[in-house]
Amino acid sequence: MTLGLGVLIALPTGAIAGPLFARYAARWVDVPAPELFEADERPDRPKPGFGATPATVLLPVVLMIGKALADIVLAKGSVVRWGRT
């Protein structure tokens, strides 16, 4: 329950607060882009798409929610629930 509510709150909060704070903080701090991002040294290597980033970040959360649901739904002696008994 905590993980699910945390994801529901964290995603919109990060999507809204991140850009707002960046715009607010950019008034006082001027940070140039690193050289790594200025010149594309390996144009033959494709950059990951947008879907790969949220999938990478949310995969552990999805796995933990799946484990919690399996503990609730499946019987204790079930073959699917391996590990702790």
Buried (B, 14 or more C-beta within 10 A) or exposed (E): EEBEEEEEEEEEEEEEEEEEEEEEEEEEEEEEEEEEEEEEEEEEEEEEEEEEEEEEEEEEBEEEBEEBEEEEEEEEEEEEBEEEE
